[in-house]
Amino acid sequence: MPVLDFLSSIFHVKHLHATALACLGLDPNHLAYFYAGLDQKLVGVEGADPIRQIMI
């Protein structure tokens, strides 16, 4: 994949966080913690998919 093709893509920062967690072997959409009576996710309520173009 050419570098310029990737640079033209726009991703939200939560997708970058999901990519980092996936590289560590964690599922970003199932990783949650309990705070103020609610389950919070590190990548947000609606979840996020890792950016497969930059994963090795």
PDB file of N, CA, C and O in Angstrom:
ATOM      1  N   MET A   1       0.837  -1.173   0.000  1.00  0.00           N
ATOM      2  CA  MET A   1       0.000   0.000   0.000  1.00  0.00           C
ATOM      3  C   MET A   1       0.885   1.240   0.000  1.00  0.00           C
ATOM      4  O   MET A   1       1.746   1.381   0.869  1.00  0.00           O
ATOM      5  N   PRO A   2       0.692   2.128  -0.945  1.00  0.00           N
ATOM      6  CA  PRO A   2       1.512   3.342  -0.997  1.00  0.00           C
ATOM      7  C   PRO A   2       1.283   4.230   0.225  1.00  0.00           C
ATOM      8  O   PRO A   2       0.197   4.252   0.802  1.00  0.00           O
ATOM      9  N   VAL A   3       2.315   4.949   0.597  1.00  0.00           N
ATOM     10  CA  VAL A   3       2.241   5.812   1.770  1.00  0.00           C
ATOM     11  C   VAL A   3       1.221   6.926   1.559  1.00  0.00           C
ATOM     12  O   VAL A   3       0.476   7.258   2.481  1.00  0.00           O
ATOM     13  N   LEU A   4       1.175   7.500   0.376  1.00  0.00           N
ATOM     14  CA  LEU A   4       0.253   8.602   0.125  1.00  0.00           C
ATOM     15  C   LEU A   4      -1.206   8.150   0.220  1.00  0.00           C
ATOM     16  O   LEU A   4      -2.071   8.936   0.604  1.00  0.00           O
ATOM     17  N   ASP A   5      -1.482   6.905  -0.122  1.00  0.00           N
ATOM     18  CA  ASP A   5      -2.845   6.395  -0.014  1.00  0.00           C
ATOM     19  C   ASP A   5      -3.271   6.352   1.449  1.00  0.00           C
ATOM     20  O   ASP A   5      -4.412   6.684   1.769  1.00  0.00           O
ATOM     21  N   PHE A   6      -2.378   5.951   2.331  1.00  0.00           N
ATOM     22  CA  PHE A   6      -2.703   5.923   3.759  1.00  0.00           C
ATOM     23  C   PHE A   6      -2.852   7.330   4.317  1.00  0.00           C
ATOM     24  O   PHE A   6      -3.726   7.573   5.150  1.00  0.00           O
ATOM     25  N   LEU A   7      -2.017   8.256   3.874  1.00  0.00           N
ATOM     26  CA  LEU A   7      -2.083   9.618   4.399  1.00  0.00           C
ATOM     27  C   LEU A   7      -3.364  10.330   4.005  1.00  0.00           C
ATOM     28  O   LEU A   7      -3.782  11.267   4.685  1.00  0.00           O
ATOM     29  N   SER A   8      -3.995   9.905   2.921  1.00  0.00           N
ATOM     30  CA  SER A   8      -5.237  10.540   2.511  1.00  0.00           C
ATOM     31  C   SER A   8      -6.427  10.027   3.323  1.00  0.00           C
ATOM     32  O   SER A   8      -7.508  10.614   3.261  1.00  0.00           O
ATOM     33  N   SER A   9      -6.248   8.945   4.079  1.00  0.00           N
ATOM     34  CA  SER A   9      -7.314   8.411   4.917  1.00  0.00           C
ATOM     35  C   SER A   9      -7.380   9.198   6.226  1.00  0.00           C
ATOM     36  O   SER A   9      -6.356   9.607   6.773  1.00  0.00           O
ATOM     37  N   ILE A  10      -8.595   9.399   6.712  1.00  0.00           N
ATOM     38  CA  ILE A  10      -8.795  10.129   7.959  1.00  0.00           C
ATOM     39  C   ILE A  10      -9.394   9.168   8.978  1.00  0.00           C
ATOM     40  O   ILE A  10     -10.405   8.521   8.709  1.00  0.00           O
ATOM     41  N   PHE A  11      -8.766   9.078  10.151  1.00  0.00           N
ATOM     42  CA  PHE A  11      -9.228   8.210  11.221  1.00  0.00           C
ATOM     43  C   PHE A  11      -9.369   9.022  12.498  1.00  0.00           C
ATOM     44  O   PHE A  11      -8.627   9.978  12.725  1.00  0.00           O
ATOM     45  N   HIS A  12     -10.313   8.640  13.316  1.00  0.00           N
ATOM     46  CA  HIS A  12     -10.482   9.257  14.634  1.00  0.00           C
ATOM     47  C   HIS A  12      -9.417   8.694  15.572  1.00  0.00           C
ATOM     48  O   HIS A  12      -8.924   7.588  15.352  1.00  0.00           O
ATOM     49  N   VAL A  13      -9.065   9.428  16.592  1.00  0.00           N
ATOM     50  CA  VAL A  13      -8.013   9.007  17.514  1.00  0.00           C
ATOM     51  C   VAL A  13      -8.396   7.717  18.245  1.00  0.00           C
ATOM     52  O   VAL A  13      -7.511   6.962  18.649  1.00  0.00           O
ATOM     53  N   LYS A  14      -9.678   7.449  18.422  1.00  0.00           N
ATOM     54  CA  LYS A  14     -10.090   6.210  19.080  1.00  0.00           C
ATOM     55  C   LYS A  14      -9.702   4.985  18.256  1.00  0.00           C
ATOM     56  O   LYS A  14      -9.479   3.911  18.816  1.00  0.00           O
ATOM     57  N   HIS A  15      -9.618   5.131  16.931  1.00  0.00           N
ATOM     58  CA  HIS A  15      -9.170   4.021  16.087  1.00  0.00           C
ATOM     59  C   HIS A  15      -7.667   3.781  16.274  1.00  0.00           C
ATOM     60  O   HIS A  15      -7.204   2.643  16.200  1.00  0.00           O
ATOM     61  N   LEU A  16      -6.916   4.847  16.514  1.00  0.00           N
ATOM     62  CA  LEU A  16      -5.493   4.702  16.805  1.00  0.00           C
ATOM     63  C   LEU A  16      -5.299   4.013  18.152  1.00  0.00           C
ATOM     64  O   LEU A  16      -4.406   3.178  18.295  1.00  0.00           O
ATOM     65  N   HIS A  17      -6.127   4.355  19.143  1.00  0.00           N
ATOM     66  CA  HIS A  17      -6.058   3.685  20.443  1.00  0.00           C
ATOM     67  C   HIS A  17      -6.424   2.214  20.301  1.00  0.00           C
ATOM     68  O   HIS A  17      -5.798   1.359  20.927  1.00  0.00           O
ATOM     69  N   ALA A  18      -7.431   1.910  19.486  1.00  0.00           N
ATOM     70  CA  ALA A  18      -7.827   0.523  19.256  1.00  0.00           C
ATOM     71  C   ALA A  18      -6.704  -0.245  18.566  1.00  0.00           C
ATOM     72  O   ALA A  18      -6.507  -1.429  18.842  1.00  0.00           O
ATOM     73  N   THR A  19      -5.973   0.405  17.682  1.00  0.00           N
ATOM     74  CA  THR A  19      -4.845  -0.229  17.000  1.00  0.00           C
ATOM     75  C   THR A  19      -3.731  -0.560  17.978  1.00  0.00           C
ATOM     76  O   THR A  19      -3.156  -1.648  17.926  1.00  0.00           O
ATOM     77  N   ALA A  20      -3.423   0.382  18.878  1.00  0.00           N
ATOM     78  CA  ALA A  20      -2.376   0.139  19.874  1.00  0.00           C
ATOM     79  C   ALA A  20      -2.763  -1.009  20.799  1.00  0.00           C
ATOM     80  O   ALA A  20      -1.927  -1.852  21.121  1.00  0.00           O
ATOM     81  N   LEU A  21      -4.019  -1.050  21.227  1.00  0.00           N
ATOM     82  CA  LEU A  21      -4.475  -2.139  22.094  1.00  0.00           C
ATOM     83  C   LEU A  21      -4.462  -3.476  21.362  1.00  0.00           C
ATOM     84  O   LEU A  21      -4.116  -4.500  21.951  1.00  0.00           O
ATOM     85  N   ALA A  22      -4.833  -3.479  20.093  1.00  0.00           N
ATOM     86  CA  ALA A  22      -4.818  -4.718  19.309  1.00  0.00           C
ATOM     87  C   ALA A  22      -3.385  -5.219  19.115  1.00  0.00           C
ATOM     88  O   ALA A  22      -3.148  -6.427  19.110  1.00  0.00           O
ATOM     89  N   CYS A  23      -2.439  -4.306  18.958  1.00  0.00           N
ATOM     90  CA  CYS A  23      -1.030  -4.712  18.826  1.00  0.00           C
ATOM     91  C   CYS A  23      -0.500  -5.314  20.130  1.00  0.00           C
ATOM     92  O   CYS A  23       0.428  -6.122  20.113  1.00  0.00           O
ATOM     93  N   LEU A  24      -1.086  -4.921  21.246  1.00  0.00           N
ATOM     94  CA  LEU A  24      -0.709  -5.493  22.539  1.00  0.00           C
ATOM     95  C   LEU A  24      -1.422  -6.806  22.817  1.00  0.00           C
ATOM     96  O   LEU A  24      -1.172  -7.450  23.836  1.00  0.00           O
ATOM     97  N   GLY A  25      -2.311  -7.206  21.912  1.00  0.00           N
ATOM     98  CA  GLY A  25      -3.015  -8.473  22.057  1.00  0.00           C
ATOM     99  C   GLY A  25      -4.317  -8.352  22.828  1.00  0.00           C
ATOM    100  O   GLY A  25      -4.874  -9.364  23.254  1.00  0.00           O
ATOM    101  N   LEU A  26      -4.815  -7.136  23.017  1.00  0.00           N
ATOM    102  CA  LEU A  26      -6.067  -6.915  23.751  1.00  0.00           C
ATOM    103  C   LEU A  26      -7.191  -6.590  22.777  1.00  0.00           C
ATOM    104  O   LEU A  26      -6.961  -5.972  21.738  1.00  0.00           O
ATOM    105  N   ASP A  27      -8.400  -7.007  23.114  1.00  0.00           N
ATOM    106  CA  ASP A  27      -9.566  -6.673  22.296  1.00  0.00           C
ATOM    107  C   ASP A  27     -10.094  -5.312  22.763  1.00  0.00           C
ATOM    108  O   ASP A  27     -10.619  -5.213  23.872  1.00  0.00           O
ATOM    109  N   PRO A  28      -9.967  -4.270  21.949  1.00  0.00           N
ATOM    110  CA  PRO A  28     -10.337  -2.927  22.404  1.00  0.00           C
ATOM    111  C   PRO A  28     -11.820  -2.754  22.687  1.00  0.00           C
ATOM    112  O   PRO A  28     -12.187  -1.882  23.475  1.00  0.00           O
ATOM    113  N   ASN A  29     -12.685  -3.552  22.076  1.00  0.00           N
ATOM    114  CA  ASN A  29     -14.118  -3.389  22.274  1.00  0.00           C
ATOM    115  C   ASN A  29     -14.642  -4.144  23.493  1.00  0.00           C
ATOM    116  O   ASN A  29     -15.773  -3.910  23.920  1.00  0.00           O
ATOM    117  N   HIS A  30     -13.844  -5.039  24.058  1.00  0.00           N
ATOM    118  CA  HIS A  30     -14.261  -5.766  25.245  1.00  0.00           C
ATOM    119  C   HIS A  30     -13.510  -5.323  26.501  1.00  0.00           C
ATOM    120  O   HIS A  30     -13.833  -5.772  27.601  1.00  0.00           O
ATOM    121  N   LEU A  31     -12.535  -4.468  26.356  1.00  0.00           N
ATOM    122  CA  LEU A  31     -11.774  -3.961  27.492  1.00  0.00           C
ATOM    123  C   LEU A  31     -12.540  -2.800  28.127  1.00  0.00           C
ATOM    124  O   LEU A  31     -12.675  -1.736  27.522  1.00  0.00           O
ATOM    125  N   ALA A  32     -13.037  -3.006  29.342  1.00  0.00           N
ATOM    126  CA  ALA A  32     -13.860  -1.991  30.001  1.00  0.00           C
ATOM    127  C   ALA A  32     -13.498  -1.924  31.485  1.00  0.00           C
ATOM    128  O   ALA A  32     -12.907  -2.851  32.038  1.00  0.00           O
ATOM    129  N   TYR A  33     -13.861  -0.819  32.106  1.00  0.00           N
ATOM    130  CA  TYR A  33     -13.654  -0.648  33.538  1.00  0.00           C
ATOM    131  C   TYR A  33     -14.903   0.008  34.136  1.00  0.00           C
ATOM    132  O   TYR A  33     -15.634   0.711  33.439  1.00  0.00           O
ATOM    133  N   PHE A  34     -15.137  -0.222  35.399  1.00  0.00           N
ATOM    134  CA  PHE A  34     -16.314   0.291  36.084  1.00  0.00           C
ATOM    135  C   PHE A  34     -15.982   1.624  36.727  1.00  0.00           C
ATOM    136  O   PHE A  34     -15.035   1.715  37.509  1.00  0.00           O
ATOM    137  N   TYR A  35     -16.752   2.666  36.405  1.00  0.00           N
ATOM    138  CA  TYR A  35     -16.520   3.996  36.971  1.00  0.00           C
ATOM    139  C   TYR A  35     -17.863   4.722  37.084  1.00  0.00           C
ATOM    140  O   TYR A  35     -18.625   4.779  36.119  1.00  0.00           O
ATOM    141  N   ALA A  36     -18.142   5.262  38.235  1.00  0.00           N
ATOM    142  CA  ALA A  36     -19.345   6.062  38.503  1.00  0.00           C
ATOM    143  C   ALA A  36     -20.624   5.305  38.150  1.00  0.00           C
ATOM    144  O   ALA A  36     -21.577   5.897  37.645  1.00  0.00           O
ATOM    145  N   GLY A  37     -20.646   4.018  38.411  1.00  0.00           N
ATOM    146  CA  GLY A  37     -21.840   3.227  38.178  1.00  0.00           C
ATOM    147  C   GLY A  37     -22.036   2.744  36.760  1.00  0.00           C
ATOM    148  O   GLY A  37     -23.050   2.116  36.457  1.00  0.00           O
ATOM    149  N   LEU A  38     -21.083   3.026  35.878  1.00  0.00           N
ATOM    150  CA  LEU A  38     -21.203   2.625  34.476  1.00  0.00           C
ATOM    151  C   LEU A  38     -19.940   1.903  34.013  1.00  0.00           C
ATOM    152  O   LEU A  38     -18.848   2.158  34.520  1.00  0.00           O
ATOM    153  N   ASP A  39     -20.098   1.011  33.059  1.00  0.00           N
ATOM    154  CA  ASP A  39     -18.941   0.389  32.416  1.00  0.00           C
ATOM    155  C   ASP A  39     -18.429   1.326  31.331  1.00  0.00           C
ATOM    156  O   ASP A  39     -19.160   1.673  30.403  1.00  0.00           O
ATOM    157  N   GLN A  40     -17.180   1.731  31.451  1.00  0.00           N
ATOM    158  CA  GLN A  40     -16.560   2.627  30.483  1.00  0.00           C
ATOM    159  C   GLN A  40     -15.604   1.832  29.605  1.00  0.00           C
ATOM    160  O   GLN A  40     -14.936   0.918  30.088  1.00  0.00           O
ATOM    161  N   LYS A  41     -15.531   2.172  28.312  1.00  0.00           N
ATOM    162  CA  LYS A  41     -14.575   1.551  27.396  1.00  0.00           C
ATOM    163  C   LYS A  41     -13.477   2.550  27.070  1.00  0.00           C
ATOM    164  O   LYS A  41     -13.716   3.757  27.048  1.00  0.00           O
ATOM    165  N   LEU A  42     -12.287   2.052  26.820  1.00  0.00           N
ATOM    166  CA  LEU A  42     -11.169   2.932  26.483  1.00  0.00           C
ATOM    167  C   LEU A  42     -11.311   3.549  25.099  1.00  0.00           C
ATOM    168  O   LEU A  42     -10.721   4.594  24.825  1.00  0.00           O
ATOM    169  N   VAL A  43     -12.089   2.914  24.224  1.00  0.00           N
ATOM    170  CA  VAL A  43     -12.240   3.420  22.862  1.00  0.00           C
ATOM    171  C   VAL A  43     -13.592   4.073  22.635  1.00  0.00           C
ATOM    172  O   VAL A  43     -13.924   4.398  21.495  1.00  0.00           O
ATOM    173  N   GLY A  44     -14.377   4.274  23.674  1.00  0.00           N
ATOM    174  CA  GLY A  44     -15.654   4.956  23.534  1.00  0.00           C
ATOM    175  C   GLY A  44     -16.827   3.991  23.571  1.00  0.00           C
ATOM    176  O   GLY A  44     -16.654   2.774  23.511  1.00  0.00           O
ATOM    177  N   VAL A  45     -18.008   4.548  23.669  1.00  0.00           N
ATOM    178  CA  VAL A  45     -19.222   3.764  23.830  1.00  0.00           C
ATOM    179  C   VAL A  45     -19.531   2.939  22.582  1.00  0.00           C
ATOM    180  O   VAL A  45     -19.899   1.769  22.689  1.00  0.00           O
ATOM    181  N   GLU A  46     -19.386   3.534  21.412  1.00  0.00           N
ATOM    182  CA  GLU A  46     -19.739   2.834  20.184  1.00  0.00           C
ATOM    183  C   GLU A  46     -18.655   1.891  19.689  1.00  0.00           C
ATOM    184  O   GLU A  46     -18.861   1.191  18.698  1.00  0.00           O
ATOM    185  N   GLY A  47     -17.515   1.855  20.346  1.00  0.00           N
ATOM    186  CA  GLY A  47     -16.438   0.951  19.953  1.00  0.00           C
ATOM    187  C   GLY A  47     -15.624   1.499  18.789  1.00  0.00           C
ATOM    188  O   GLY A  47     -15.950   2.537  18.212  1.00  0.00           O
ATOM    189  N   ALA A  48     -14.568   0.787  18.463  1.00  0.00           N
ATOM    190  CA  ALA A  48     -13.700   1.214  17.369  1.00  0.00           C
ATOM    191  C   ALA A  48     -12.979   0.002  16.798  1.00  0.00           C
ATOM    192  O   ALA A  48     -12.698  -0.961  17.510  1.00  0.00           O
ATOM    193  N   ASP A  49     -12.689   0.062  15.525  1.00  0.00           N
ATOM    194  CA  ASP A  49     -11.931  -0.988  14.858  1.00  0.00           C
ATOM    195  C   ASP A  49     -10.484  -0.543  14.692  1.00  0.00           C
ATOM    196  O   ASP A  49     -10.221   0.629  14.422  1.00  0.00           O
ATOM    197  N   PRO A  50      -9.544  -1.473  14.853  1.00  0.00           N
ATOM    198  CA  PRO A  50      -8.139  -1.122  14.628  1.00  0.00           C
ATOM    199  C   PRO A  50      -7.891  -0.742  13.171  1.00  0.00           C
ATOM    200  O   PRO A  50      -8.596  -1.201  12.273  1.00  0.00           O
ATOM    201  N   ILE A  51      -6.901   0.086  12.947  1.00  0.00           N
ATOM    202  CA  ILE A  51      -6.514   0.485  11.595  1.00  0.00           C
ATOM    203  C   ILE A  51      -5.616  -0.613  11.037  1.00  0.00           C
ATOM    204  O   ILE A  51      -4.439  -0.695  11.388  1.00  0.00           O
ATOM    205  N   ARG A  52      -6.163  -1.448  10.179  1.00  0.00           N
ATOM    206  CA  ARG A  52      -5.440  -2.620   9.661  1.00  0.00           C
ATOM    207  C   ARG A  52      -4.305  -2.218   8.717  1.00  0.00           C
ATOM    208  O   ARG A  52      -3.361  -2.989   8.541  1.00  0.00           O
ATOM    209  N   GLN A  53      -4.372  -1.025   8.103  1.00  0.00           N
ATOM    210  CA  GLN A  53      -3.338  -0.611   7.144  1.00  0.00           C
ATOM    211  C   GLN A  53      -1.986  -0.379   7.814  1.00  0.00           C
ATOM    212  O   GLN A  53      -0.953  -0.484   7.154  1.00  0.00           O
ATOM    213  N   ILE A  54      -1.971  -0.066   9.112  1.00  0.00           N
ATOM    214  CA  ILE A  54      -0.691   0.222   9.752  1.00  0.00           C
ATOM    215  C   ILE A  54      -0.236  -0.899  10.672  1.00  0.00           C
ATOM    216  O   ILE A  54       0.852  -0.833  11.244  1.00  0.00           O
ATOM    217  N   MET A  55      -1.068  -1.935  10.819  1.00  0.00           N
ATOM    218  CA  MET A  55      -0.677  -3.059  11.673  1.00  0.00           C
ATOM    219  C   MET A  55       0.272  -3.974  10.907  1.00  0.00           C
ATOM    220  O   MET A  55       0.099  -4.225   9.715  1.00  0.00           O
ATOM    221  N   ILE A  56       1.273  -4.462  11.624  1.00  0.00           N
ATOM    222  CA  ILE A  56       2.262  -5.353  10.998  1.00  0.00           C
ATOM    223  C   ILE A  56       1.892  -6.789  11.301  1.00  0.00           C
ATOM    224  O   ILE A  56       2.588  -7.710  10.873  1.00  0.00           O
TER     225      ILE A  56
END
